[in-house]
């Protein structure tokens, strides 16, 4: 950022309004260390237990993700389950896409039935 703006007060009425000496102010939007935000899980509790899916019964675990301290522009965050070679959950990787001004998304994992 580090952008500079001027706001000027002027009269457009008939007859013109009386304006004092202070008719202009300068505004500076300071540079932000995190203009696109800080991505983090919404809670410190990142361990969840889900049942094994069976037949038509599917079990999921949802992990809320937030974008805090800046929501300017589009941001994509890659995530991965470690270890990736698991046959217990799906998907094992993905991308969370935040559009401009978005601040909350979810990562949802589904348990898989035994083969």
C-alpha positions as MATLAB code, in Angstrom:
seq = 'XXXXXXXXXXXXXXXXXXXXXXXXXXXXXXXXXXXXXXXXXXXXXXXXXXXXXXXXXXXXXXXXXXXXXXXXXXXXXXXXXXXXXXXXXXXXXXXXXXXXXXXXXXXXXXXXXXX';
ca = [
       0.000    0.000    0.000;
       1.750    3.205    1.158;
      -0.769    5.274   -0.823;
      -1.351    9.018   -0.498;
      -4.654   10.849   -0.959;
      -5.856   14.427   -0.645;
      -9.372   15.419    0.353;
     -10.385   18.896   -0.800;
     -13.445   20.747    0.461;
     -15.009   22.990   -2.190;
     -18.269   24.860   -2.606;
     -20.694   24.041   -5.402;
     -23.704   25.943   -4.112;
     -25.189   29.199   -5.391;
     -24.270   31.505   -3.787;
     -20.934   29.830   -2.859;
     -20.548   28.698    0.735;
     -17.934   30.437    2.837;
     -14.970   28.147    3.390;
     -12.307   28.662    6.013;
      -8.563   28.439    5.460;
      -8.414   24.651    6.061;
      -9.947   23.197    2.880;
      -7.518   20.356    2.227;
      -6.294   17.387    4.264;
      -3.779   14.732    3.272;
      -4.328   11.041    4.064;
      -1.639    8.366    3.921;
      -2.587    4.681    4.010;
       0.506    3.112    5.543;
       2.064   -0.042    4.230;
       0.629   -3.146    5.850;
       2.979   -6.010    6.703;
       0.195   -8.486    5.883;
      -2.005   -6.878    3.190;
      -3.242  -10.289    2.033;
      -3.810  -11.533    5.589;
      -2.540  -14.208    7.909;
      -4.055  -17.641    7.265;
      -4.658  -19.839   10.299;
      -6.931  -22.453   11.771;
      -9.708  -20.815   13.751;
      -9.093  -22.902   16.880;
      -6.033  -24.325   18.533;
      -7.789  -27.722   18.680;
      -6.802  -29.287   15.343;
      -7.366  -32.941   16.311;
     -10.706  -34.492   15.406;
     -12.009  -38.049   15.587;
     -14.474  -39.272   12.964;
     -16.127  -42.622   12.419;
     -15.294  -44.791    9.435;
     -17.720  -44.244    6.559;
     -19.821  -47.305    5.695;
     -22.178  -47.757    2.756;
     -24.275  -44.623    2.290;
     -23.235  -43.221    5.674;
     -20.416  -40.729    5.217;
     -18.557  -39.110    8.100;
     -16.628  -35.876    7.768;
     -14.420  -33.582    9.792;
     -14.442  -29.855    9.103;
     -11.572  -27.525    9.935;
     -12.429  -23.799    9.804;
      -9.668  -21.619    8.344;
      -9.616  -17.839    8.719;
      -7.853  -15.032    6.932;
      -7.081  -12.393    9.520;
      -5.307   -8.984    9.557;
      -5.864   -8.151    5.888;
      -8.241   -9.362    3.184;
      -6.946   -7.509    0.129;
      -6.901   -9.408   -3.146;
      -7.171  -13.103   -3.919;
      -5.108  -15.626   -1.942;
      -4.635  -19.370   -2.489;
      -3.240  -21.655    0.205;
      -2.148  -25.233   -0.553;
      -2.804  -27.820    2.171;
      -1.795  -31.479    2.524;
      -2.540  -34.378    4.877;
       0.610  -35.917    6.299;
       1.265  -38.746    5.670;
      -0.198  -38.323    2.183;
      -0.268  -42.085    1.522;
      -3.342  -42.823    3.619;
      -6.390  -44.849    2.680;
      -8.415  -43.465    5.584;
      -9.398  -39.925    4.512;
     -10.172  -38.013    1.346;
      -9.036  -35.628   -0.046;
      -5.393  -35.725    1.049;
      -4.514  -32.334   -0.454;
      -6.197  -29.276   -1.837;
      -6.248  -25.528   -2.163;
      -8.193  -23.019   -0.084;
      -9.036  -19.984   -2.247;
      -9.909  -16.692   -0.582;
     -11.377  -14.026   -2.877;
     -10.987  -10.322   -2.155;
     -12.551   -9.448    1.237;
     -13.228  -13.123    2.131;
     -12.079  -14.134    5.577;
     -13.470  -17.604    6.335;
     -13.310  -20.994    4.601;
     -13.455  -24.674    5.584;
     -11.340  -27.720    4.851;
     -13.552  -30.803    4.968;
     -12.149  -34.323    5.069;
     -14.218  -37.469    4.622;
     -13.393  -40.813    6.179;
     -13.154  -43.687    3.707;
     -14.529  -47.189    4.198;
     -12.066  -50.079    4.439;
     -11.431  -51.666    1.068;
];
